[in-house]
Amino acid sequence: MMRFPKSYADRVQRLRVPGGFVILAAFIFLSRPSYDSYFWGIPVSLFGLWIRAWAAGHLAKNETLAQSGPYSLVRNPLYLGSLFMAGGVVISSHSWPLAAVFTSAFLLIYLPVIQLEEEHLRKLFPAYASYADRVPSLLPRFGPADSGAGFRAELYWRNQEWRAVLGYLFAAVLLLAKLVI
């Protein structure tokens, strides 16, 4: 993964939430769904939601190093799930300009944020270095996942992953409204 200067990564981390509102505006303005695009995008986004839910159920933030479930296949399954969710929304929106906006946001905002988070985890958990040597950052290795402690529903709720579901439902309803109006 490319390395970003820490000062840049720190700045874009603070811009992540306000940038989300800019992306939302672009989504509202640029999306031009068709029935085909809408229904092709739904399963892609649902797959992303599933990855995020699975990951959230294995993540005890800042308490233990998550290495089971999806974390045994990829170090950043929440971001991978977000990529699938966004990809499904872009497919549903039927808009190349929107695809460019989402891709730019991921490359220029989320990759530096991943870098900062990984630096934080290296400091917090001494075992992170060997974990990072074994498990790829964003493109998963294929094979059976290590179930480890197993999925824990209370972690899903503590990590407030239901917010991703609500965000996706908002996008899906907005696209559906644009489609039928």
C-alpha positions as CSV (number, residue, x, y, z in Angstrom):
1,M,0.0,0.0,0.0
2,M,1.3,3.5,-0.8
3,R,2.5,5.6,2.1
4,F,1.1,9.1,2.8
5,P,2.9,11.8,4.8
6,K,1.5,11.8,8.4
7,S,0.5,15.5,8.2
8,Y,-1.6,14.7,5.1
9,A,-3.2,11.6,6.7
10,D,-4.0,13.6,9.9
11,R,-5.7,16.3,7.9
12,V,-7.8,14.0,5.8
13,Q,-8.8,12.0,8.8
14,R,-10.4,15.2,10.2
15,L,-12.1,15.8,6.8
16,R,-13.7,12.3,6.7
17,V,-17.1,13.3,8.1
18,P,-17.4,16.7,6.3
19,G,-16.2,15.0,3.2
20,G,-19.0,12.5,3.6
21,F,-21.6,15.3,3.2
22,V,-19.9,16.4,0.0
23,I,-20.0,12.8,-1.3
24,L,-23.7,12.6,-0.2
25,A,-24.4,15.8,-2.2
26,A,-22.6,14.3,-5.2
27,F,-24.6,11.1,-4.8
28,I,-27.9,12.9,-4.8
29,F,-27.0,15.1,-7.8
30,L,-25.1,12.6,-10.0
31,S,-27.1,9.3,-9.5
32,R,-29.2,8.3,-12.5
33,P,-30.4,4.8,-11.6
34,S,-32.1,2.4,-14.0
35,Y,-34.0,-0.6,-13.0
36,D,-31.2,-2.9,-14.2
37,S,-28.5,-0.9,-12.4
38,Y,-30.5,-0.7,-9.2
39,F,-31.0,-4.4,-9.0
40,W,-27.4,-5.3,-10.0
41,G,-26.0,-3.0,-7.3
42,I,-28.2,-4.4,-4.4
43,P,-26.4,-7.7,-4.0
44,V,-23.0,-6.1,-4.2
45,S,-23.9,-3.6,-1.4
46,L,-25.5,-6.4,0.7
47,F,-22.3,-8.4,0.4
48,G,-20.4,-5.4,1.8
49,L,-22.9,-5.0,4.6
50,W,-22.4,-8.7,5.5
51,I,-18.6,-8.3,5.5
52,R,-18.9,-5.3,7.8
53,A,-21.4,-7.0,10.1
54,W,-19.1,-10.1,10.3
55,A,-16.1,-7.9,11.1
56,A,-17.9,-5.8,13.7
57,G,-18.8,-9.0,15.6
58,H,-15.1,-9.9,15.9
59,L,-13.8,-6.4,16.8
60,A,-13.2,-5.3,20.5
61,K,-11.8,-1.9,19.6
62,N,-8.6,-1.0,21.5
63,E,-9.0,-4.0,23.8
64,T,-7.7,-7.0,21.8
65,L,-6.1,-7.4,18.4
66,A,-8.9,-8.8,16.1
67,Q,-7.4,-11.8,14.3
68,S,-10.4,-14.1,13.9
69,G,-13.2,-14.3,11.4
70,P,-12.6,-11.8,8.5
71,Y,-9.6,-10.4,10.3
72,S,-7.8,-13.7,9.6
73,L,-8.2,-13.1,5.9
74,V,-7.7,-9.3,5.6
75,R,-6.6,-6.7,8.2
76,N,-9.2,-4.1,7.2
77,P,-12.5,-6.0,6.6
78,L,-14.6,-3.0,7.6
79,Y,-13.1,-0.9,4.9
80,L,-13.3,-3.8,2.4
81,G,-17.0,-4.1,3.3
82,S,-17.4,-0.4,2.8
83,L,-15.8,-0.7,-0.6
84,F,-18.4,-3.3,-1.6
85,M,-21.2,-1.2,-0.2
86,A,-20.0,1.9,-2.1
87,G,-19.4,-0.2,-5.2
88,G,-23.0,-1.5,-5.1
89,V,-24.3,2.0,-4.6
90,V,-22.3,3.2,-7.6
91,I,-23.6,0.4,-9.7
92,S,-27.1,1.2,-8.6
93,S,-26.6,4.9,-9.3
94,H,-25.6,4.2,-12.9
95,S,-23.1,7.1,-12.9
96,W,-19.5,7.1,-14.0
97,P,-18.9,10.6,-12.5
98,L,-20.1,9.2,-9.2
99,A,-17.8,6.3,-9.5
100,A,-14.9,8.7,-10.0
101,V,-16.0,10.6,-6.8
102,F,-16.2,7.4,-4.7
103,T,-12.9,6.1,-6.1
104,S,-11.1,9.5,-5.4
105,A,-12.5,9.6,-1.9
106,F,-11.3,6.1,-1.1
107,L,-7.8,6.7,-2.6
108,L,-7.3,10.2,-1.1
109,I,-9.1,9.9,2.2
110,Y,-9.6,6.3,3.3
111,L,-6.2,4.9,2.3
112,P,-4.4,7.5,4.5
113,V,-6.9,6.8,7.3
114,I,-6.1,3.1,7.1
115,Q,-2.4,3.9,7.4
116,L,-3.0,6.0,10.5
117,E,-5.2,3.3,12.1
118,E,-2.5,0.6,11.4
119,E,0.2,2.8,13.0
120,H,-2.1,3.2,16.0
121,L,-2.6,-0.6,16.2
122,R,1.2,-1.2,15.9
123,K,1.7,0.9,19.0
124,L,-1.2,-0.6,20.9
125,F,-0.6,-4.2,20.2
126,P,3.0,-5.6,20.0
127,A,1.7,-8.6,18.1
128,Y,0.4,-6.4,15.2
129,A,3.7,-6.5,13.3
130,S,3.7,-10.3,12.9
131,Y,-0.1,-10.2,12.2
132,A,0.6,-7.6,9.4
133,D,3.3,-9.9,8.0
134,R,0.8,-12.8,7.7
135,V,-2.4,-11.0,6.7
136,P,-2.9,-8.7,3.7
137,S,-4.2,-5.1,4.3
138,L,-7.1,-4.8,1.9
139,L,-7.2,-7.6,-0.7
140,P,-8.0,-10.7,1.2
141,R,-6.2,-13.9,1.0
142,F,-8.4,-16.8,0.2
143,G,-8.9,-19.9,2.4
144,P,-10.9,-20.8,5.4
145,A,-11.3,-18.0,8.0
146,D,-10.0,-18.7,11.6
147,S,-13.1,-18.7,13.7
148,G,-11.1,-17.9,16.9
149,A,-13.5,-16.6,19.5
150,G,-16.3,-16.5,17.0
151,F,-18.8,-13.9,16.1
152,R,-20.2,-11.9,19.1
153,A,-23.5,-10.1,18.6
154,E,-22.8,-7.8,21.5
155,L,-19.7,-6.5,19.6
156,Y,-21.8,-5.9,16.6
157,W,-24.1,-3.7,18.6
158,R,-21.3,-2.0,20.7
159,N,-19.5,-1.1,17.4
160,Q,-22.8,0.4,16.2
161,E,-22.7,-1.4,12.9
162,W,-26.4,-1.0,12.6
163,R,-25.6,2.6,11.4
164,A,-24.1,1.2,8.2
165,V,-27.4,-0.7,7.6
166,L,-29.3,2.6,8.1
167,G,-26.9,4.5,5.8
168,Y,-27.3,1.9,3.1
169,L,-31.1,1.8,3.5
170,F,-31.1,5.6,3.1
171,A,-29.1,5.4,-0.2
172,A,-31.3,2.5,-1.5
173,V,-34.5,4.4,-0.8
174,L,-33.1,7.6,-2.3
175,L,-32.1,5.7,-5.5
176,L,-35.5,4.0,-5.6
177,A,-37.2,7.3,-5.3
178,K,-35.1,8.7,-8.2
179,L,-35.9,5.7,-10.2
180,V,-39.7,5.9,-9.9
181,I,-40.1,9.6,-9.9
